[in-house]
């Protein structure tokens, strides 16, 4: 009789509570029995979070009621056949199921449970957790296909307010990994719109050749590059400085356009970590800010600790190139190894941007890094103390593998003919190239040592490039590889000479020390593989990352409004861990 009185009895009491408190309901936290709350939450523009107080087998039985009835049929129920088609139900028979699951009953309680099973997939925090990994482990592929057909009458609670603005840095290899991260996230959240902002040239490059059907909820927008018409750069870094000067106005203009086009306000800023201004912009937009650092943990710690480094070293410490042993994980690192503008203040736009970035990152909702915690646990812990939430989601080469470009030069067949560990690989990245005389010294060293090599070379160096190959965090990476991890050797004075390069090549390729380095690299590789595995830390962090970026009705807590970062972190992690459910994105019809 109580079930028959629902939902009217609850609606009457809710109306009274709204009147007494003067507050509309923002969330329905209910017993899972109350199927009607799916519609009630929609009418109230509220979340619905049901609680199932029993075990997982019974709720799976109720959610799969239609599948069970259809697969068994009257004969299967009468013969009490084993329900071996449902995951985890081996040995279970219809007579073991809760009343009204295998056969439809007319009583109100059984009817309520059937409607509950159909309504639960509409809870507000509908999971975005990837199901593919579980299918591989548990062999659920066929079950999911059958379940999809039987769940056709189950609709997902609309969340058409979510709009993620993705702000990419268009130089170097920054935009491409951010887009790859967005593609993976967008695939798990098809109802969310992702507006991707970068320069026209950058967008043309990173979106080239991509399948438009897979990008149905990702929309590129061009931002002004800050360059005048018919501009000819005097050096490779000048356009970057001019672009930095154009920020943040160029991005704000493009974001306004995207909001107008989509009809959705921005709910999250997913950006390159460089963009310090997003701390204030997210506050103004009442949105989350989740920056991505595409490099390693050492360099981001250096930028976040810039003021500490300058104050502790002072002018004398910089001049004397004293070791930075006061910063966690920086033993053996000297000021000359740091990225430009960390140890000493520089006036150029790029260095100024990085300094402001270091000050702004602790205000982010979460900071994602292309790394894994085991690469240097003390630094990971240090960053966890400095950020609201640190999410190691790398290394991207494992967590987000991409198809390889065509091997037009036939390197791979040739490589397969070489002995293991016998080939030198040479690459200088996409921005900076050493001057010609250093390239010549490198070539002469290769010729003298007679080691086999593959050289990724991007054409002829332009005439006016900065002198030296080191840019950004490359010097710090060198110090880290050599002094911290012990898996590399730096060049003397950071310059290629024939004699110095021969010495380094022989040390790595032919000495006992080189063998030790290789073993350490294998250990790091194993740690990276574990982090990127199905239950690895990076995989779990990516789930949290996706939940935060795509969540709706998220309560923004800004750093200036709370005193304890650890408490804030636990609130975020706890909330989103509780929100995850096992739901495949294949339950969505992407075209709708």
Secondary structure by P-SEA (a helix, b strand, c coil): ccccccaaaaaaaaaaaaaaaccccccccccccccaaaaaaaaacbbbbbbbcccaaaaaaaaaaaaaaaaacaaaaaaccccccccccccccccccccccccccccaaaaaaaaaaaccccccccccccaaaaaaaccaaaaaaaaaaaaccccccccccbbbbbbbccccccaaaaaaaaaaaaaacccbbbbbbccaaaaaaaaccccccccccbbbbbccccccccccccccaaaaaaaaaacaaaaaaaaaaaaaaaccccccccccccccaaaaaaaaacbbbbbbbcccaaaaaaaaaaaaaaaaacaaaaaaccccccccccccccccccccccccccccaaaaaaaaaaaccccccbbbbcccccccaaaaaaaaaacccccccccccccccccccccccaaaaaaaacccccbbbbbccccccccaaaaaaaaaaaaaacccccccccccccccccccccccaaaaaaaaaccccccccccccccccaaaaaaaaaaacccaaaaaaaaaaaaaaaaaaaaaccccaaaaaaaaaaaaacccccccccccccccaaaaaaaaaaaaaaaccccccccccccc
